[in-house]
Amino acid sequence: MYYVYVLRDKISNTPYIDKTNNLEQSLKQHQTANKNIELVYYEAYKEEKMARNRENTLNTHGSAWEGLRRRLKIF
């Protein structure tokens, strides 16, 4: 499985969007670098291409991120 995930810095309330094939490992790496990071959302995909496309859409198309942000009600 491949995952697109959204992290949030609890202090600055800044989102971070990325993709991985090992969500648990990626989360541990982020939390080692910054203790104030928390996982707030993820999506699972069977194919890497689909995860890559979704991550790209969220990072480059404001309307896609805005829709997800409204659903999350965090940022």
GUBA-605245 format. One line per field, with one value per atom (N, C-alpha, C): residue number from 0; residue in three letters; atom name; y, z, x. Coordinates in Angstrom, 2 decimals. Atoms other than C-alpha are relative to their C-alpha. Layout:
REM GUBA-605245
num NUM	...
residuo ALA	...
atomo CA	...
y Y	...
z Z	...
x X	...
This chain:
REM GUBA-605245
num 0	0	0	1	1	1	2	2	2	3	3	3	4	4	4	5	5	5	6	6	6	7	7	7	8	8	8	9	9	9	10	10	10	11	11	11	12	12	12	13	13	13	14	14	14	15	15	15	16	16	16	17	17	17	18	18	18	19	19	19	20	20	20	21	21	21	22	22	22	23	23	23	24	24	24	25	25	25	26	26	26	27	27	27	28	28	28	29	29	29	30	30	30	31	31	31	32	32	32	33	33	33	34	34	34	35	35	35	36	36	36	37	37	37	38	38	38	39	39	39	40	40	40	41	41	41	42	42	42	43	43	43	44	44	44	45	45	45	46	46	46	47	47	47	48	48	48	49	49	49	50	50	50	51	51	51	52	52	52	53	53	53	54	54	54	55	55	55	56	56	56	57	57	57	58	58	58	59	59	59	60	60	60	61	61	61	62	62	62	63	63	63	64	64	64	65	65	65	66	66	66	67	67	67	68	68	68	69	69	69	70	70	70	71	71	71	72	72	72	73	73	73	74	74	74
residuo MET	MET	MET	TYR	TYR	TYR	TYR	TYR	TYR	VAL	VAL	VAL	TYR	TYR	TYR	VAL	VAL	VAL	LEU	LEU	LEU	ARG	ARG	ARG	ASP	ASP	ASP	LYS	LYS	LYS	ILE	ILE	ILE	SER	SER	SER	ASN	ASN	ASN	THR	THR	THR	PRO	PRO	PRO	TYR	TYR	TYR	ILE	ILE	ILE	ASP	ASP	ASP	LYS	LYS	LYS	THR	THR	THR	ASN	ASN	ASN	ASN	ASN	ASN	LEU	LEU	LEU	GLU	GLU	GLU	GLN	GLN	GLN	SER	SER	SER	LEU	LEU	LEU	LYS	LYS	LYS	GLN	GLN	GLN	HIS	HIS	HIS	GLN	GLN	GLN	THR	THR	THR	ALA	ALA	ALA	ASN	ASN	ASN	LYS	LYS	LYS	ASN	ASN	ASN	ILE	ILE	ILE	GLU	GLU	GLU	LEU	LEU	LEU	VAL	VAL	VAL	TYR	TYR	TYR	TYR	TYR	TYR	GLU	GLU	GLU	ALA	ALA	ALA	TYR	TYR	TYR	LYS	LYS	LYS	GLU	GLU	GLU	GLU	GLU	GLU	LYS	LYS	LYS	MET	MET	MET	ALA	ALA	ALA	ARG	ARG	ARG	ASN	ASN	ASN	ARG	ARG	ARG	GLU	GLU	GLU	ASN	ASN	ASN	THR	THR	THR	LEU	LEU	LEU	ASN	ASN	ASN	THR	THR	THR	HIS	HIS	HIS	GLY	GLY	GLY	SER	SER	SER	ALA	ALA	ALA	TRP	TRP	TRP	GLU	GLU	GLU	GLY	GLY	GLY	LEU	LEU	LEU	ARG	ARG	ARG	ARG	ARG	ARG	ARG	ARG	ARG	LEU	LEU	LEU	LYS	LYS	LYS	ILE	ILE	ILE	PHE	PHE	PHE
atomo N	CA	C	N	CA	C	N	CA	C	N	CA	C	N	CA	C	N	CA	C	N	CA	C	N	CA	C	N	CA	C	N	CA	C	N	CA	C	N	CA	C	N	CA	C	N	CA	C	N	CA	C	N	CA	C	N	CA	C	N	CA	C	N	CA	C	N	CA	C	N	CA	C	N	CA	C	N	CA	C	N	CA	C	N	CA	C	N	CA	C	N	CA	C	N	CA	C	N	CA	C	N	CA	C	N	CA	C	N	CA	C	N	CA	C	N	CA	C	N	CA	C	N	CA	C	N	CA	C	N	CA	C	N	CA	C	N	CA	C	N	CA	C	N	CA	C	N	CA	C	N	CA	C	N	CA	C	N	CA	C	N	CA	C	N	CA	C	N	CA	C	N	CA	C	N	CA	C	N	CA	C	N	CA	C	N	CA	C	N	CA	C	N	CA	C	N	CA	C	N	CA	C	N	CA	C	N	CA	C	N	CA	C	N	CA	C	N	CA	C	N	CA	C	N	CA	C	N	CA	C	N	CA	C	N	CA	C	N	CA	C	N	CA	C	N	CA	C	N	CA	C	N	CA	C	N	CA	C	N	CA	C
y -1.18	0.00	1.24	-1.31	3.60	1.00	-0.92	6.44	1.45	-1.45	10.16	0.45	-0.37	11.78	1.49	-1.40	15.15	0.02	-0.22	16.10	1.44	-1.36	19.16	0.29	-0.48	21.08	0.62	-0.45	21.61	1.43	-1.36	24.88	1.03	-0.98	26.68	-0.30	0.44	24.77	-0.07	0.09	24.26	-1.41	1.33	21.35	-0.44	0.60	19.02	-1.19	1.06	16.74	-0.80	0.85	13.75	-1.35	1.35	10.16	-0.98	1.03	6.90	-1.38	1.37	3.14	-0.63	0.47	2.81	1.17	-1.13	5.22	0.05	0.03	4.11	0.48	-0.40	4.51	1.49	-1.42	7.90	0.89	-0.77	9.17	0.04	0.04	8.03	0.92	-0.86	9.82	1.47	-1.40	13.06	0.38	-0.30	12.85	0.02	-0.06	12.22	1.38	-1.31	15.44	1.14	-1.05	17.42	-0.64	0.62	16.30	0.58	-0.66	18.69	-0.39	0.45	16.83	-1.06	1.03	14.85	-0.35	0.46	12.78	0.39	-0.41	14.29	-0.64	0.57	12.49	-0.87	0.76	9.78	-0.68	0.74	8.06	-1.15	1.17	4.57	-0.29	0.31	3.59	-1.30	1.24	0.29	0.26	-0.27	1.87	1.28	-1.17	4.28	1.19	-1.08	6.30	0.78	-0.66	7.04	0.88	-0.78	8.20	1.22	-1.11	10.34	1.08	-0.97	11.97	0.76	-0.66	12.70	0.98	-0.91	14.18	1.24	-1.12	16.34	0.93	-0.80	17.50	0.84	-0.74	18.47	1.09	-0.97	20.29	1.12	-1.01	22.18	0.63	-0.54	22.73	0.48	-0.59	25.08	-0.47	0.40	24.00	-1.40	1.35	20.34	0.06	-0.14	21.29	0.72	-0.76	23.79	-0.89	0.92	21.11	-0.96	0.91	18.68	0.75	-0.82	21.43	0.28	-0.26	22.29	-1.26	1.25	18.62	-0.32	0.30	18.29	0.97	-1.04	21.52	0.20	-0.17	21.84	1.23	-1.08	24.34	1.26
z 0.00	0.00	0.00	0.03	-0.60	0.68	-0.80	1.59	-0.32	0.03	1.18	1.38	-1.37	4.57	0.25	-0.40	6.23	1.46	-1.35	9.27	0.38	-0.49	11.43	1.09	-1.08	13.49	1.03	-1.04	16.76	0.46	-0.45	17.54	-1.06	1.05	14.20	-0.80	0.72	12.91	-1.51	1.39	9.64	-0.52	0.57	7.38	-0.80	0.82	5.66	-0.70	0.80	2.84	-0.68	0.62	1.64	-0.32	0.32	0.41	0.45	-0.46	1.55	-0.24	0.02	1.34	1.39	-1.38	5.09	0.91	-0.76	7.05	1.41	-1.38	10.49	0.07	0.02	9.63	-0.31	0.36	7.99	1.17	-1.15	10.99	1.10	-1.01	13.37	-0.38	0.45	11.26	0.19	-0.17	11.27	1.48	-1.43	15.02	0.68	-0.53	15.68	-0.28	0.39	13.83	0.69	-0.60	15.38	0.89	-0.97	18.53	-0.06	0.06	17.77	-1.22	1.20	14.63	0.37	-0.19	14.59	-1.33	1.18	11.91	0.15	-0.09	11.16	-1.06	1.07	7.98	-0.89	1.03	5.52	-0.91	1.00	2.41	-0.47	0.45	1.22	-1.47	1.43	-2.42	-0.30	0.40	-4.07	-0.87	0.95	-6.69	0.36	-0.30	-6.18	-0.87	0.92	-9.22	0.51	-0.51	-7.66	1.21	-1.17	-4.39	-0.44	0.50	-6.29	-0.62	0.62	-8.31	1.05	-1.05	-5.19	0.79	-0.72	-3.33	-0.84	0.90	-6.35	-0.08	0.06	-6.58	1.26	-1.25	-2.91	0.16	-0.14	-3.10	-1.04	1.06	-6.34	-0.36	0.32	-6.66	1.29	-1.21	-4.02	0.32	-0.25	-4.46	0.59	-0.56	-3.70	1.48	-1.39	-0.52	0.81	-0.72	0.44	0.37	-0.28	0.17	1.13	-1.07	2.34	1.32	-1.20	4.81	0.67	-0.56	5.25	0.65	-0.57	5.86	1.32	-1.20	8.45	1.14	-0.97	10.23	1.02	-0.88	11.66	-0.37	0.47	9.58	-0.29
x 0.84	0.00	0.89	-0.65	1.00	-0.93	0.78	-0.13	0.34	-0.15	-0.67	-0.45	0.33	-0.63	0.21	-0.10	-1.01	0.44	-0.50	1.02	-0.29	0.21	0.48	1.01	-0.85	2.97	-0.94	0.95	1.06	0.26	-0.31	2.84	-0.37	0.26	2.65	-1.26	1.19	-0.42	0.27	-0.40	1.47	-0.20	0.17	0.46	1.23	-1.04	2.91	-0.63	0.61	1.73	1.11	-1.02	3.77	-0.62	0.43	3.53	1.07	-0.93	5.12	-0.60	0.52	4.84	0.11	-0.07	5.52	-0.38	0.51	3.37	0.58	-0.51	4.54	1.45	-1.41	8.23	0.14	-0.07	7.69	-0.42	0.47	5.75	1.07	-1.06	8.51	1.16	-1.09	11.13	-0.34	0.43	9.14	-0.02	0.10	8.52	1.36	-1.37	12.22	0.59	-0.52	13.03	-0.75	0.81	10.18	-1.06	0.93	8.33	-1.41	1.31	5.45	-0.82	0.71	4.35	-1.03	1.01	1.13	-0.65	0.71	-0.60	-1.46	1.40	-4.00	-0.88	0.81	-5.06	0.89	-0.69	-4.06	-1.00	0.77	-5.37	0.88	-0.75	-4.32	-0.32	0.12	-3.73	0.73	-0.64	-2.88	1.23	-1.07	-0.64	0.75	-0.83	2.25	-0.39	0.36	1.18	-1.21	1.20	-2.20	0.34	-0.42	-0.59	0.80	-0.82	1.92	-0.89	0.92	-0.88	-0.80	0.78	-2.94	0.85	-0.90	0.04	0.27	-0.25	0.84	-1.21	1.22	-2.77	-0.17	0.15	-2.89	1.05	-1.08	0.45	-0.04	-0.05	-0.17	-1.34	1.32	-3.92	-0.67	0.55	-5.20	-1.40	1.38	-8.80	-0.08	-0.01	-7.98	0.38	-0.42	-6.12	-1.08	1.02	-8.82	-1.20	1.10	-11.52	0.33	-0.42	-9.56	0.14	-0.18	-8.67	-1.34	1.34	-12.35	-0.57	0.49	-13.19	0.70	-0.77	-10.44	-0.32	0.32	-11.43	1.12	-1.15	-7.93	0.79	-0.88	-6.01	-0.79
